[in-house]
Amino acid sequence: MNKRRIGTSDLYVSEIGLGCMSLGTDENHAIYLIHEALERGINYLDTADLYDRGLNEEFVGKAVKGKRDQVIIATKVGNRWRRDGSGWDWDPSKAYIKQAVKESLRRLQTDYIDLYQLHGGTIDDPIDETIEAFEELKQEGVIRWYGISSIRPNVIREYVKRSNIVSVMMQYSLLDRRPEEWFPLLREHHISVIARGPVARGLLTSRPLEQASSAVKEHGYLDYSYEELQALIPKLKEKSEKRRSLTATALQFCLYDPVVAAVIPGASRLRQLEENIAAASAPPLDADEYEWLKQTTKRSVYEAHR
């Protein structure tokens, strides 16, 4: 599988990574999927201390035992579970980050994290303190590089200006084109995008739209009503099927701009993982196809239906 460099780092990751949040809580099944991903060319695993209260990190740690030097592990910090288990609170403080990283290292069974990401962020955060925590961890060799996971414009702008982030993780797909607004700025500063949610909760796969969740049927997806999706998805499938699956088209669309270092679709079943990996060897989009997809998924195309 082709690899791309994350920002100015020395991390070269497979274009298709594995978003581990979808692996579930069955340890044997989760580890099996991770092993399959690694054997089929994926070297980039993305997890978070938040996922299943750290269980996800534990699975990743067990799965990469004996293969640590072959894998790029990304995890996240900033969401602090309450002691009573009722939920979590946002805590980007230096003290919490330096405490939480130790727990992530323990669960991952490693002495370093390749990419440590702030899992959110607001403009009211103590941003300089947060950056200081990451910089100290980098100097200590506990983390190799750091980035943020955010779609908030003001937060992205501040970290680009004030920190040494090498990546910004954002939800990005044919149905969510918001990150494109930030591509020029990130490209200028040699910061990569990590694209999560590239198949839009399964809407951009071979799964029939009729099998979408009740929430999608009632409320649509982002700015798209369900009726708009009924008009749009078949059009995308028809265009895609001439050269590749809709899943492959969706992932190739995200990878078209080189500012995107990797897409990280999730997988809860082997078939999903296989479909995601197959996208890496599918025919890349040509310029005309890319522009058609961009124009067809512009929100303005569907304003007449409102």
Long-range contacts (C-beta under 8 A, 24 or more apart in sequence): 1-40, 1-41, 1-42, 1-43, 1-277, 1-280, 1-281, 2-280, 3-43, 4-192, 4-258, 4-260, 4-261, 4-262, 5-192, 5-261, 6-115, 6-145, 6-147, 6-166, 6-167, 6-192, 6-194, 6-261, 6-262, 7-145, 7-147, 7-165, 7-166, 7-167, 7-190, 7-191, 7-192, 7-261, 8-166, 8-190, 9-115, 9-144, 9-145, 9-166, 10-144, 11-72, 11-114, 11-115, 11-144, 11-145, 11-166, 12-72, 13-43, 13-44, 13-72, 13-261, 13-262, 14-41, 14-42, 14-43, 14-44, 14-262, 14-280, 15-255, 15-262, 15-263, 15-280, 16-42, 16-251, 16-262, 16-263, 16-264, 16-265, 16-276, 16-277, 16-279, 16-280, 17-42, 17-44, 17-45, 17-46, 17-194, 17-262, 17-263, 17-264, 18-42, 18-44, 18-45, 18-46, 18-264, 18-265, 18-266, 18-267, 18-273, 19-46, 19-196, 19-264, 19-265, 19-266, 19-267, 20-45, 20-46, 20-47, 20-51, 20-56, 20-59, 20-60, 20-266, 21-47, 21-48, 21-51, 21-56, 21-266, 22-266, 22-267, 22-268, 23-56, 23-59, 23-266, 23-267, 23-268, 24-268, 25-52, 25-55, 27-59, 27-62, 30-56, 30-59, 30-63, 31-59, 31-62, 31-63, 32-270, 33-267, 33-268, 33-270, 33-273, 34-59, 34-60, 34-63, 34-64, 35-63, 36-270, 36-273, 37-267, 37-273, 37-277, 38-63, 38-64, 38-67, 38-70, 38-71, 40-273, 40-274, 40-277, 41-277, 41-280, 42-277, 43-70, 43-71, 43-72, 44-71, 44-72, 44-74, 44-262, 44-264, 45-71, 45-72, 45-73, 45-74, 46-74, 46-75, 46-169, 46-194, 46-196, 46-264, 47-73, 47-74, 47-75, 47-76, 48-75, 48-76, 48-77, 48-79, 48-119, 49-75, 49-76, 49-77, 49-79, 49-100, 49-103, 49-104, 49-107, 49-119, 50-76, 50-79, 50-81, 50-88, 50-119, 53-81, 53-85, 54-103, 54-104, 54-107, 57-104, 57-107, 57-108, 58-107, 58-108, 60-108, 61-107, 61-108, 61-109, 61-110, 62-109, 64-108, 64-110, 65-109, 68-110, 72-114, 72-115, 73-108, 73-110, 73-113, 73-114, 73-115, 74-113, 74-114, 74-115, 74-116, 74-117, 74-194, 75-104, 75-108, 75-113, 75-115, 75-116, 75-117, 76-116, 76-117, 76-118, 76-119, 76-149, 77-101, 77-104, 77-116, 77-117, 77-118, 77-119, 78-118, 78-119, 78-120, 78-121, 79-119, 79-120, 90-120, 90-122, 92-118, 92-120, 92-121, 92-125, 92-126, 92-129, 92-130, 93-126, 93-129, 93-130, 93-133, 94-126, 94-129, 94-130, 94-132, 94-133, 94-136, 97-130, 97-133, 97-134, 97-137, 98-133, 98-136, 98-137, 101-137, 101-142, 101-143, 105-142, 111-142, 112-141, 112-142, 112-143, 112-144, 113-142, 113-143, 113-144, 114-143, 114-144, 114-145, 115-143, 115-144, 115-145, 115-146, 115-147, 115-166, 115-167, 116-143, 116-145, 116-146, 116-147, 117-146, 117-147, 117-148, 117-149, 117-167, 117-169, 118-146, 118-147, 118-148, 118-149, 118-150, 119-149, 120-149, 120-150, 121-148, 121-150, 121-152, 121-155, 121-159, 122-152, 122-155, 123-152, 123-154, 123-155, 123-158, 125-155, 127-158, 127-159, 127-162, 127-163, 128-162, 131-159, 131-162, 131-163, 134-163, 135-164, 147-191, 147-194, 149-194, 149-196, 151-178, 151-179, 153-181, 153-182, 156-182, 156-185, 157-185, 160-185, 160-186, 160-189, 160-191, 165-191, 166-191, 166-192, 167-191, 167-192, 167-193, 167-194, 167-261, 168-192, 168-193, 168-194, 169-193, 169-194, 169-195, 169-196, 170-194, 170-195, 170-196, 171-195, 171-196, 171-197, 172-196, 172-197, 172-198, 172-254, 172-260, 172-263, 173-197, 173-198, 173-199, 173-200, 173-204, 173-250, 173-253, 173-254, 174-200, 174-204, 174-236, 174-249, 174-250, 174-253, 174-293, 174-297, 175-200, 175-203, 175-204, 175-221, 175-222, 175-224, 175-297, 176-200, 176-222, 177-294, 177-297, 177-298, 180-257, 183-257, 183-259, 186-259, 187-259, 192-259, 192-260, 192-261, 193-259, 193-260, 193-261, 194-260, 194-261, 194-262, 194-263, 194-264, 195-254, 195-260, 195-262, 195-263, 195-264, 196-263, 196-264, 198-250, 198-251, 198-254, 198-263, 198-264, 198-265, 199-247, 199-250, 199-251, 199-265, 200-250, 203-229, 203-233, 204-233, 204-236, 204-246, 204-247, 204-249, 204-250, 205-245, 205-246, 205-247, 205-250, 205-275, 206-237, 206-245, 206-246, 206-247, 206-275, 209-233, 209-234, 223-299, 224-302, 225-305, 225-306, 227-305, 228-302, 228-305, 231-302, 231-305, 232-296, 232-297, 232-302, 235-296, 236-293, 236-296, 236-297, 239-289, 239-292, 239-293, 239-296, 243-282, 243-283, 243-289, 244-279, 244-282, 244-283, 245-275, 245-278, 245-279, 245-282, 247-275, 247-276, 247-278, 247-279, 248-275, 248-278, 248-279, 248-282, 249-282, 249-285, 249-293, 250-279, 251-276, 251-279, 251-280, 252-279, 252-282, 252-284, 252-285, 253-285, 253-290, 253-293, 255-284, 256-284, 256-285, 256-290
